[in-house]
Amino acid sequence: MTPGGGFSLPRLAGVPTTQRLIADDRLAVALAESLVKLEIALPDDWKKAERDPTSYIRITLERWIEAHGGAAIRRRFLLAAAISTVPCEWAEPGRVTV
């Protein structure tokens, strides 16, 4: 192929590979702070979580689950967790408090 023939893909050097919209992390920050005070979360994981409260909570919960029988839990159950400020479709009727 001759130089300059064909096509080229644009380079994205310097552009972050992920983007995250943060509308309001106050509740996640409050939960993360409580987990630290309860000595469940490790302050050193804050940098590992790239100073993102939701990632920090995820790292903390993964560590806690692993320390409390995570392998056995994964063999027997499908485990999922979500942090939300709104009731979800999985909530039992009458059991949701706002």
Buried (B, 14 or more C-beta within 10 A) or exposed (E): EEEEEEEEEEEEEEEEEEEEEEEEEEEBBEBBEEBBEEEEBBEEBBEEBEEBBBBBBBBBBEBEBEEEEBEEEEEEEEEEEEEEEEEEEEEEEEEEEE
